């Protein structure tokens, strides 16, 4: 692996030298202009390196994540698409939910249900749900535990959607477990 990295570095140095030499030969009469171009490209390169190095901090500023306070308070910032997203551990596996006050229950996609340890092949789809995309079949399930920071619920009822779903929904049955649900200052606040 180290041999491969050294080979790539040598190749890049040779390539950079060849490009630099070509620019120097082409711009012999105007070395000031060449220095100006080199400075501009150097600054662009440094800017790109800075963005890559600071991407985690930049992303947190542009798209903040949920905050869980020790006293049973969760703050969810409004995402750029206008929705509120919550990450909860379901049966020990982190799943991302859209908070949906139009959904009556926790609705898991088949993929998320599988990740949470539910055998989706053996589910019986006896229920029906009316969605914006029409009627879908649902299968009732029990989640051993749902955790968001220090907040823990056990034996939680949910359904698995029998149709295609981009993600899972956190509906009213779960939200009603909180004593306070409020939207204020661009945040959804949940308190127990």
C-alpha positions in Angstrom: 0.0 0.0 0.0 2.8 2.4 0.9 4.5 1.5 -2.4 1.4 2.5 -4.3 1.1 5.8 -2.4 4.7 6.7 -3.2 4.2 5.8 -6.8 1.2 8.1 -7.0 3.1 10.9 -5.3 6.0 10.6 -7.7 3.6 10.7 -10.6 1.8 13.8 -9.3 5.1 15.6 -8.7 6.3 14.8 -12.3 2.9 15.8 -13.7 2.9 19.0 -11.7 6.4 19.8 -12.7 5.6 19.2 -16.4 2.6 21.5 -16.2 4.6 24.2 -14.3 7.4 24.0 -16.8 5.0 24.4 -19.7 3.4 27.5 -18.1 6.9 28.9 -17.5 8.0 28.3 -21.1 4.7 29.8 -22.4 4.9 32.9 -20.2 8.6 33.7 -20.3 7.9 37.3 -21.3 5.4 37.9 -18.6 6.7 36.2 -15.5 4.6 38.6 -13.3 1.4 37.3 -14.9 2.6 33.7 -14.3 3.2 34.5 -10.6 -0.3 36.0 -10.4 -1.9 32.9 -11.9 0.1 30.6 -9.6 -1.0 32.6 -6.6 -4.6 32.4 -7.6 -4.5 28.6 -8.2 -2.6 28.2 -4.9 -5.4 30.1 -3.1 -8.0 28.0 -4.8 -6.2 24.8 -3.8 -5.8 26.0 -0.1 -9.5 26.9 0.0 -10.5 23.4 -1.3 -8.3 21.8 1.3 -9.8 24.0 4.1 -13.4 23.1 3.0 -12.5 19.3 3.0 -10.9 19.6 6.4 -13.7 21.6 8.0 -16.6 19.8 6.2 -18.0 18.3 9.5 -18.2 21.7 11.1 -19.6 23.3 8.0 -22.3 20.6 7.6 -23.3 21.0 11.3 -23.8 24.7 10.7 -25.7 24.3 7.5 -27.8 21.4 8.5 -27.9 21.1 12.4 -28.8 17.8 14.0 -31.0 17.0 16.9 -30.1 17.9 20.4 -31.0 15.6 23.3 -30.9 17.2 26.8 -30.4 15.1 29.9 -33.7 16.3 31.5 -35.9 14.6 28.9 -36.0 17.4 26.3 -35.3 16.8 22.6 -34.8 19.7 20.1 -35.1 18.9 16.4 -34.1 21.7 14.0 -36.2 22.2 10.9 -34.3 20.8 8.0 -33.9 22.7 4.7 -36.8 20.8 3.2 -39.1 22.0 6.0 -39.4 18.6 7.8 -38.2 17.6 11.2 -36.0 14.5 11.5 -35.3 12.4 14.5 -32.7 9.6 15.0 -33.8 7.0 17.4 -32.3 3.6 18.4 -34.8 0.9 17.6 -33.8 -2.4 19.2 -30.3 -1.0 19.4 -30.0 0.1 15.8 -30.1 3.9 14.9 -32.9 4.7 12.5 -33.8 8.0 10.9 -37.4 9.1 11.1 -39.4 11.9 9.6 -41.7 13.3 12.3 -45.1 13.1 10.8 -48.1 14.4 12.6 -50.3 13.1 9.8 -49.3 9.5 10.6 -51.1 7.8 13.4 -48.4 5.3 14.3 -44.7 4.6 14.0 -44.4 3.4 10.4 -41.2 1.5 9.5 -40.1 0.9 5.9 -39.3 -2.7 5.2 -35.6 -1.9 5.0 -35.6 -0.2 8.4 -37.6 -3.0 9.9 -35.0 -5.5 8.7 -32.2 -3.4 10.1 -34.0 -3.4 13.5 -34.1 -7.2 13.6 -37.7 -7.8 12.4 -38.1 -10.7 10.1 -39.9 -9.0 7.2 -40.4 -12.2 5.3 -42.7 -13.6 8.0 -44.9 -10.5 8.5 -48.6 -10.7 7.9 -49.9 -7.6 6.2 -53.4 -7.4 7.7 -53.8 -3.7 8.1 -54.4 -0.9 5.7 -53.2 2.7 5.8 -54.4 5.6 3.6 -51.4 7.7 2.5 -50.8 10.5 0.0 -49.8 7.9 -2.5 -52.9 5.7 -2.0 -53.8 2.8 0.2 -51.0 0.5 1.4 -50.9 -2.7 3.4 -49.3 -2.7 6.9 -48.1 -5.4 9.3 -48.4 -4.8 13.0 -45.1 -5.3 15.0 -43.8 -4.7 18.6 -40.5 -2.9 19.0 -38.6 -4.2 22.0 -37.2 -0.7 22.7 -37.1 2.8 21.2 -34.4 5.1 22.6 -33.6 8.8 22.1 -30.8 9.7 24.3 -31.9 9.0 27.9 -35.5 8.6 26.9 -36.4 4.9 26.6 -39.6 3.2 25.7 -40.2 -0.5 25.7 -42.8 -2.8 23.9 -43.8 0.0 21.5 -46.5 -0.7 18.9 -45.6 0.1 15.2 -46.4 -1.1 11.7 -44.3 -2.0 8.8 -45.3 -0.6 5.5 -45.9 -3.2 2.8 -45.2 -0.7 0.0 -42.1 1.2 -1.1 -41.1 3.9 1.3 -38.0 6.2 1.3 -37.8 6.2 5.1 -39.7 5.6 8.3 -42.3 7.9 10.0 -42.6 8.8 13.6 -46.4 9.3 14.1 -48.7 10.6 16.7 -48.8 7.4 18.8 -45.2 8.0 19.7 -45.4 11.8 20.0 -48.3 11.5 22.5 -45.8 9.9 24.9 -44.4 13.4 25.4 -46.0 15.9 27.8 -45.1 18.8 25.5 -44.8 19.0 21.7 -44.1 22.5 20.5 -42.7 24.2 17.4 -40.9 27.3 18.3 -38.0 29.3 16.7 -37.5 26.8 13.8 -37.3 23.8 16.2 -39.6 21.0 17.2 -39.3 20.6 21.0 -40.4 17.4 22.7 -40.4 17.1 26.5 -41.3 14.4 29.0 
